[in-house]
């Protein structure tokens, strides 16, 4: 799955085809996350994933591991993102956070569309914004905020054993996890990755807002 114009057209077409489900206005804090499609490049090693040799054109998504010093969700997998400032759109916030967290500076022409809003247990209404990041050769982790940056090949999210659904005592809905290498990513990040896989790549209208988060991700 190469990161080329054909993939960009596929993702854009699928995003335009589906009716979004925005979050209801219920007083949640608003945030935006960036699902940035980039070239895999030299990547970052993860257990169970082979390290690419040279500069790979395979398509990947940018993920980060949050710094251990963060006040919330320390050490967890995340997509670049944060609160939407007054006067900002979700798209503007996602692009700003990409620049601040990983040093990827893009303009509005990179925005391909949105996925469904997701309400987190920690009180945020998240708007996922899909953007085209291209080569993204020179990334810099924000000190004290991002411990590491990872380019995870999109084909890893297409695994036939994904997603993992796990019952949880306090909800009728299961926790969703996405396997990556020998590890896994939990919702809400995993739920957005799964919807990206289903909508943007496979072209299947799939809703994920009902999936639960593990207890450690609710703080």
N, C-alpha and C positions, 0 to 999 in steps of 0.2 A: 504494500500500500504506500505508494510514493506520495510525498508532499508536493503535488503539482497542481496546475490549474484545473485539471479534471476533478480532483478531490475537492477543491474549493467550490467548484460549480455544484458538485453532488451535495455537499453540506448545505450550501445556500438554498438549493432547490428544496431539500427536505425541510429546512427551517421555515420556508415560506408556505409550505403545504399544510402545516398543522395550526390549529387554533390554540393559542396559549391560554393557560389558566393562571391569571394573576392572583396574588394573595389579597384577601379581603382587608379593608382598612380597619384594623383592630388595635391600633396603637403600638404595634411592634416597631422596633427600631429597624430602619431600612439599611440594607447592605447590598453590595454588588460583588460578584466573583467573576473572574475571567477564565474561560476555558479556551486557552490559547493553543491553536494548532501550529506546530513548528516542525522543523526538520530535526530528526533524532540527533544528528551531530555525533559528538563523541560520548554523549550521554553521561550518566552517573551510575556506577555499579549498584545493583540491588541483589540480594541473595536470590539465586535461581534465575536471574536474567543474564544472558551473555553480554559482555561488553562489546559494543560495535567497534569495528576497525576502520580507521580513517573517518572521513566525514560522510555520514550516511544521509541519504535523501528520504529515508523512511519517515512517514508522518508520526508525530508524537504529540502528547499533551504535556504542558508544563505543570508540574506539581512542586510543592515545597514541603519541607519539614520545618515546623515552627520551632523557634529557638526555645531552649529549656528555661530561659529566664522570663518568658512571656507570662503575664498575669492570668490569662485564660487559654485553654487548649494547648498548653506547652507540650512540645515534642510530638504533636499530632500531625498527620498528613493534612494538607490544605491546598486549595487553589488560591492563587493570588487574588486578594480582594480586601474589602473593608467597608466601613460605613460610607453611606452616600451623604455628602455634605449639602448644606442648604444651597439651593439653586442648581444642583447637579442633576443630570439624568443618570440612570443606571449605567449607560454606556460610557459616559464621561468618567464616572467613578471607577469603573473597571479598568479603563485605560490608564487613569492616574495611578491606581494601585499597582498595575503591572510595572509602570515606570519606577515607582517608589520601592517596591519589594524585590524585583528581580532585574531592574535596569533595562527593561524592554520598552522602548518608546515607539508608540504607534499613533497614527492619526485616525480620524473617524472612518476613513475608507477601509480600515482593517476589520470593522465590525460586520459580522455576517448575520447576526440575529440573536434571539433570546431563547432560553428554555423556560419551563414553568417556574414560577416562584416556589420557594421552599421555606416553610416556617420551622425554625429550629426550636429545640427545647430550651435554649438559652435566651430566647426572646427576640430573635431577629427574623425579619422577612427578607430572604435572600433572593436577588434576581441574578440568575446566571447569564452571562453575556459571552457568546461564542465569537472569537476573533481569530484572524489569520495573522500569525506571527512570522511566517517565512523562515529564513535561516536562523535568525536569532542567535548569531554567533557569539555575541559579547554580552553575557549576562553577569550581573553582580548582585550578590545577596545583600539585603539590607542588614547592617550590623544590629545585633540585639533582637531582631525580629525573625529573620530567616536563617535557620541553621544550615540548610543545604537546598540546592535546586536540582530537580530531576526531570529529565526528558523521558517519559515512559511511552514506548511505542503503542500506537493505537491498537495494533493487532493483539497486544496483551489483554486489552479490555474486551476483546471479542472471543475470549476463551469459552469453550462449551461448558465448562464447570462454573461459569459466572452467571448470575450473582449467587452468593451464599445467603440463604435466609434462615435466621435463627429466632425461635420463639423467645419472648421476654414476658415476665410475669405481669407487668403492670399495663399491658396493652394487648388488644386483639390483633394488632399488626406486628409482623416480624421485623427484626433488625436486618438491614441489608448491608452486606459486605461485598467488596469486589476484590478477588484474589489478584495479587501482583507478585510474580516470581514465587518465592517460598513464603511470602507474607500476605497481608491483606490491608485494605483501606475500609474504614467504617463510614456509615452515613453520619452527617449529611453529605460529605464529599463524595462518598461512594454512590449515593443515590443520583447525584448530578452526573457522575461519570457513566452510570448505567443508562440514564436517559439520553446522554450524548451518544452513546453506542447505539441505542435503539432508534432514536429519531434521526440523528445526523448521518450515521453510517448505514444502518440497516433499513431505514425508512419506515420503521414501525412506530405507530402512535402509541406511546407507552407513558403512563403517568406514574410518578414516584413520590408525590408529596405525602402519601399516607404512610410511607415506611418509617419505622422507628429508628432511634439512635441508641447506641449502647450507653450505659450509665456514665461512663467516663467522659463521653462527648457532650454531656448535657450541662456541664458546668461553664 
